[in-house]
Amino acid sequence: MTKLLILIVVLLGILAVAQLARVYELTSRLRGKREEEISDGDNRFNGRMLWLFVPVYFAFFLWLVLAYKDKLLPVAASEHGVETDWLLDFNWWILIIVFVITNILLFWFAGKYLHDKNKRAFWQPHNNKLELAWTIAPAAVLAVIIIYGLQSWAKMTSPASPDAAVVELYARQFDWTARYPGADGGLGATDFRLINGTNPLGIVTQESISTRLAELDAEIHRTDSLLEHGILAPSKADELTESVGRMRRNATRIINLRTLMEQDIAEKGQASAYLHGADDIVIKEFHLPVRQEVKLLIRSQDVIHSVYLPHLRSQMNAVPGMTTTIKMVPTITTDSMRMITKNDAFDFILLCNKICGASHYNMQMPLVVTDAKSHEAWMTKAMEKPFQAPPTPAAPAASPADTTQVAPAVVAQAHTTN
């Protein structure tokens, strides 16, 4: 009810202002005054009001900064985030200084140089010195910002150290999946043709290849059966025939992939990425250790997404068909940040920073940053559920009975009988 009353009051206010403007227009016509004619008194009044507007304008700007200060992000939770914040603050100070100077000059000149029919404005169509000044000055400032920004960007995207923790973040409409190396310490190879309900990331193993080929074979057989009955409309039959062709071509490519995998394993042995996929940890959780360098491998299944970690000041696009990388060193654990923000429910969060579809808002996943010991304990528990469980060792075959031996009880019975 209160909102309705406020809306009614606002509408009545707008109508009142409109009517007053109409009354002013009519009275001006009755006095024989043309609309484009402005009196000296009106000019002076407008000029003084512009000068009064300047302190009110900046007071409101300062109030906005103070009122919403607690809504800003807390301190950066990564090493490069501190440098990023410094660069952003540097930009803000430049913008604020230019903002204050230009607005003061704007309203001061508007109030000082009132219209006077007895004065004529000075016309200056061109001035080389002014052109040079306002071209070089912004260019110099932008050069400093760009050079410093490129240096910071290079640090975040340069190769990570060999002992850095590796995590893959996989984006698709509309969720995230994380993948961690298993007990062997390496991530396995992937191929999008192997993606199915049990292999959302397309991890390449002998078992995943066999499973995918079996699925394609079953689907081809089912579709061929439908076509053989001849009960489908011609357009639908043509569509299914084309689909069967695609599936057969896909199966051929997967067979070629298996051959490539076998050749790579033969050449590289345990160094082959094709041997490291079975024990990978595919999980809907995102955990990182504090004070340890982390290398993020970022992929997308469908459209462009973006890994955005606002509290760690990190962002990198997830592009279909390629793997992008970024590195970071988290410096604040989740528990410590809860103390800093005085919010027991605080969580770091992974967001998608590209509008990727109707359910873009669903692409969120909490990030948990813990100390090394807690992270190791979590990894140990996560390793209990690898992508593919190791094969169960076969039970040892029972030794064949020795028919040449006679049980002692039988021997004793024989002696007693004799």
Backbone hydrogen bonds, N-H to C=O, Kabsch-Sander energy under -0.5 kcal/mol:
donor,donor_aa,acceptor,acceptor_aa,energy
5,L,1,M,-2.1
6,I,2,T,-2.3
7,L,3,K,-2.3
8,I,4,L,-2.2
9,V,5,L,-2.5
10,V,6,I,-2.4
11,L,7,L,-2.3
12,L,8,I,-2.5
13,G,9,V,-2.3
14,I,10,V,-2.2
15,L,11,L,-2.4
16,A,12,L,-2.3
17,V,13,G,-2.3
18,A,14,I,-2.3
19,Q,15,L,-2.2
20,L,16,A,-2.4
21,A,17,V,-2.3
22,R,18,A,-1.8
23,V,19,Q,-2.5
24,Y,20,L,-2.5
25,E,21,A,-2.0
26,L,22,R,-2.1
27,T,23,V,-2.5
28,S,24,Y,-2.0
29,R,25,E,-1.6
30,L,26,L,-2.1
31,R,27,T,-1.7
32,G,29,R,-1.2
33,K,28,S,-2.7
37,E,34,R,-1.2
38,I,36,E,-0.5
43,N,39,S,-2.0
44,R,40,D,-2.6
45,F,41,G,-2.5
46,N,42,D,-2.6
47,G,43,N,-2.4
48,R,44,R,-2.5
49,M,45,F,-2.2
50,L,46,N,-1.9
51,W,47,G,-1.7
52,L,48,R,-2.2
53,F,49,M,-1.9
54,V,50,L,-1.0
56,V,52,L,-1.3
57,Y,53,F,-3.0
58,F,54,V,-2.3
59,A,55,P,-2.2
60,F,56,V,-2.2
61,F,57,Y,-1.9
62,L,58,F,-2.5
63,W,59,A,-2.3
64,L,60,F,-2.2
65,V,61,F,-1.8
66,L,62,L,-2.2
67,A,63,W,-3.1
68,Y,64,L,-2.0
69,K,66,L,-0.7
71,K,68,Y,-1.2
72,L,69,K,-1.3
77,A,311,H,-2.5
79,E,329,V,-1.8
82,V,78,S,-1.0
82,V,79,E,-0.7
83,E,79,E,-0.9
84,T,80,H,-2.5
85,D,81,G,-2.6
86,W,82,V,-1.9
87,L,83,E,-2.2
88,L,84,T,-2.4
89,D,85,D,-2.9
90,F,86,W,-2.4
91,N,87,L,-2.0
92,W,88,L,-2.6
93,W,89,D,-2.6
94,I,90,F,-1.7
95,L,91,N,-2.6
96,I,92,W,-3.0
97,I,93,W,-2.4
98,V,94,I,-2.4
99,F,95,L,-2.8
100,V,96,I,-2.7
101,I,97,I,-2.4
102,T,98,V,-2.7
103,N,99,F,-1.9
104,I,100,V,-2.3
105,L,101,I,-2.4
106,L,102,T,-2.3
107,F,103,N,-2.2
108,W,104,I,-2.4
109,F,105,L,-2.6
110,A,106,L,-1.7
111,G,107,F,-1.7
112,K,108,W,-2.5
113,Y,109,F,-2.4
114,L,112,K,-1.5
119,K,116,D,-2.0
124,Q,122,F,-0.6
131,E,127,N,-2.5
132,L,128,N,-2.6
133,A,129,K,-2.4
134,W,130,L,-2.6
135,T,131,E,-0.5
135,T,132,L,-0.5
136,I,132,L,-2.6
137,A,133,A,-2.3
139,A,135,T,-1.5
140,A,136,I,-2.7
141,V,137,A,-2.0
142,L,138,P,-2.9
143,A,139,A,-2.2
144,V,140,A,-1.9
145,I,141,V,-2.2
146,I,142,L,-3.0
147,I,143,A,-2.6
148,Y,144,V,-2.3
149,G,145,I,-2.5
150,L,146,I,-2.8
151,Q,147,I,-1.9
152,S,148,Y,-2.0
153,W,149,G,-2.6
154,A,150,L,-2.5
155,K,151,Q,-1.6
156,M,152,S,-1.5
157,T,153,W,-1.6
158,S,154,A,-1.1
164,A,161,S,-1.8
165,A,293,E,-2.4
167,V,295,K,-2.4
168,E,179,R,-2.7
169,L,297,L,-3.1
170,Y,168,E,-0.5
170,Y,177,T,-3.3
171,A,169,L,-0.5
171,A,299,R,-2.6
172,R,175,D,-1.8
174,F,172,R,-0.7
175,D,172,R,-3.2
177,T,170,Y,-1.9
178,A,283,I,-2.8
179,R,168,E,-2.3
180,Y,281,I,-2.2
182,G,186,G,-0.7
185,G,182,G,-1.7
188,G,276,H,-0.5
189,A,273,A,-1.2
191,D,202,G,-3.0
194,L,191,D,-2.0
195,I,192,F,-1.4
196,N,199,N,-1.0
199,N,196,N,-0.6
202,G,199,N,-1.2
204,V,189,A,-2.9
205,T,203,I,-0.6
209,I,205,T,-2.2
210,S,206,Q,-2.3
211,T,207,E,-2.6
212,R,208,S,-2.2
213,L,209,I,-2.4
214,A,210,S,-2.2
215,E,211,T,-2.1
216,L,212,R,-2.5
217,D,213,L,-2.6
218,A,214,A,-2.4
219,E,215,E,-2.4
220,I,216,L,-2.8
221,H,217,D,-2.5
222,R,218,A,-2.3
223,T,219,E,-2.4
224,D,220,I,-2.7
225,S,221,H,-1.9
226,L,222,R,-1.7
227,L,223,T,-2.1
228,E,224,D,-2.3
229,H,225,S,-1.2
230,G,226,L,-0.6
230,G,227,L,-0.8
231,I,226,L,-0.6
237,A,233,A,-2.8
238,D,234,P,-2.5
239,E,235,S,-1.8
240,L,236,K,-2.4
241,T,237,A,-2.4
242,E,238,D,-2.2
243,S,239,E,-2.0
244,V,240,L,-2.5
245,G,241,T,-1.9
246,R,242,E,-2.1
247,M,243,S,-2.4
248,R,244,V,-2.4
249,R,245,G,-2.3
250,N,246,R,-2.5
251,A,247,M,-2.5
252,T,248,R,-2.1
253,R,249,R,-2.1
254,I,250,N,-2.2
255,I,251,A,-2.2
256,N,252,T,-2.2
257,L,253,R,-2.2
258,R,254,I,-2.2
259,T,255,I,-2.0
260,L,256,N,-2.5
261,M,257,L,-2.7
262,E,258,R,-2.4
263,Q,259,T,-2.3
264,D,260,L,-2.5
265,I,261,M,-2.5
266,A,262,E,-2.1
267,E,263,Q,-1.9
268,K,264,D,-2.9
269,G,265,I,-2.2
271,A,268,K,-1.7
272,S,269,G,-1.8
275,L,272,S,-1.6
276,H,273,A,-1.4
280,D,277,G,-1.4
281,I,180,Y,-2.9
282,V,280,D,-0.7
283,I,178,A,-2.8
283,I,281,I,-0.6
286,F,366,P,-0.6
288,L,368,V,-2.5
290,V,370,T,-2.6
291,R,330,P,-3.3
292,Q,289,P,-0.8
294,V,328,M,-3.1
295,K,165,A,-3.6
296,L,294,V,-0.6
296,L,326,I,-3.1
297,L,167,V,-2.7
297,L,295,K,-0.5
298,I,296,L,-0.5
298,I,324,T,-3.0
299,R,169,L,-2.2
300,S,319,V,-0.5
301,Q,171,A,-2.4
305,H,318,A,-2.3
307,V,316,M,-3.0
308,Y,306,S,-0.6
308,Y,351,L,-2.2
309,L,314,S,-2.9
312,L,309,L,-0.9
313,R,309,L,-0.6
313,R,310,P,-0.8
314,S,309,L,-1.8
316,M,307,V,-2.0
318,A,305,H,-2.6
319,V,317,N,-0.7
321,G,300,S,-0.6
322,M,319,V,-1.6
324,T,298,I,-2.1
324,T,322,M,-0.5
326,I,296,L,-1.4
327,K,156,M,-2.6
328,M,294,V,-2.0
331,T,77,A,-2.4
332,I,77,A,-0.9
334,T,369,V,-2.7
337,M,333,T,-2.3
338,R,334,T,-1.8
339,M,335,D,-1.3
340,I,336,S,-2.2
341,T,337,M,-2.8
342,K,338,R,-0.7
343,N,338,R,-1.7
346,F,343,N,-1.7
348,F,367,L,-0.8
350,L,365,M,-2.8
351,L,308,Y,-2.7
351,L,349,I,-0.5
352,C,363,M,-0.8
353,N,306,S,-1.2
353,N,351,L,-0.6
356,C,354,K,-1.2
360,H,357,G,-1.6
362,N,359,S,-2.0
363,M,360,H,-1.8
364,Q,362,N,-2.4
365,M,350,L,-1.8
367,L,348,F,-2.2
368,V,286,F,-2.6
369,V,367,L,-0.6
370,T,288,L,-1.9
370,T,368,V,-0.5
375,H,371,D,-2.5
376,E,372,A,-2.4
377,A,373,K,-2.0
378,W,374,S,-2.2
379,M,375,H,-2.5
380,T,376,E,-2.4
381,K,377,A,-1.9
382,A,378,W,-2.4
383,M,379,M,-2.2
384,E,381,K,-1.2
385,K,382,A,-1.8
387,F,280,D,-2.5
388,Q,278,A,-2.8
403,T,401,A,-1.0
405,Q,402,D,-1.3
410,V,407,A,-0.6
411,V,407,A,-1.8
412,A,408,P,-2.6
413,Q,409,A,-2.0
414,A,410,V,-1.9
415,H,411,V,-2.0
416,T,412,A,-2.0
417,T,413,Q,-1.9
418,N,414,A,-1.8
